[in-house]
Amino acid sequence: MRLEVISGGLLTTVQDLGRWGFQGIGMPVAGAMDSFALQVGNIIVGNDPNAAALEITVMGPTLQVSEGEGVVCLAGASLDMRINKEKAPTWTAIRVKAGDKISIGGPTGPGCRAYLCVSGGIDVPVVMGSRSTYLRAHIGGLEGRAIQKQDTLLTGPLPTLWQLCEGFSCPSWIIPPYGQNMPINVILGPQDDYFTSEGIETFLSSEYTITNEADRMGYRLDGPEIEHKSGADIISDAIPLGAIQVPGSKKPVAMLADRQTTGGYTKIAVITTPHIALLAQRLPGEKVSFKKVSFEEAAAALKEGKDKLRALEIERANYRSTRKVYRAAAPKNGPTHWSIKINGKNYQVTCEEIS
């Protein structure tokens, strides 16, 4: 498909699962802030889970399909999606064709980031193994920046059986609980021994507010001060996704997709993978609290997320298998022949009853 950008929205960038493998030379990972929603949306439209999509923040773009056809899905935050001014469901594959207008408005429910996944994925140049946009260095995506009015977006080759994805929706038990103000799960460390026991207790028992200093790089939080034993500085080391630094201000900072590769502040904890997305879906002014979990609990939660993605792929396969391109009567006596068309190509099928 060819998509013409009528308006770019508040902040809309091309993202996949990120630019992994280059942190050792100082290149941040970038990628989707809510990687689970991105993967779900891609599976729904028949793509590889790592296909590039449009990450939409709070207020989305308006796009015109100028050529081709395919299916689209908006996964993640509850934003107002309309096709030709008609309300469209989220977490669902919707067929679009040349002449259709896709409009993404503001929030209608919980969350602040959504992913517009399209058949074939957004086709932009691959830079160091990824199509993700890293805004601070103007790398990847569409010229390293957010999309804007008069841009043109192309999609990759249509995936096999894309037409049969139309109407497929994500089961409700797979959709994350964005609206629940649950604590964010963390594993303590790697420098939790740099904090007093009172400091760790403060971190785990207090409520923090997301400040206006919140972007794709990280969320700065305001609330009770966390006490160090002897200071906030350490010899710089790697910053994992979801790390919570506590600098000299004694206030926590959660490091997210566009985080720097190394840093010299103590890290009191690391957010578990599923809960990174839950934090990334919260807005400035919203509250955050933290809950300590064990490594085993975090690993089990990660496995549960992967199991849900696999279950969704199976659901998609089952859904596509029940949809018919042509219907043929069951044979009564001996072999029966008919034609079936798949992706525009005709096949001759022979059916014979055996005992």
Secondary structure, DSSP 8 states (H G I E B T S, - for coil): -EEEEEE--SSEEEE-S--TT-GGGT------SSHHHHHHHHHHHT--TT--EEEEESS--EEEEEE-EEEEEEEES-EEEEETTEE--SSB-EEEETT-EEEEEEESSS-SEEEEEETT-B----BTTB---BGGGTBSTBTTB---TT-EEEB----TTGGGGTT-B--TTTS--TTS---EEEEE-SSGGGB-HHHHHHHHH-EEEEEEEESSSEEEEESS---BSS-SEEEEEE--TTEEE--TT---EEE-TT--SEEEE-EEEEE-HHHHHHHHT--TT-EEEEEE--HHHHHHHHHHHHHHHHHHHHHHHHHHHT--SS-----SSS-EEEEEEETTEEEEEEE----
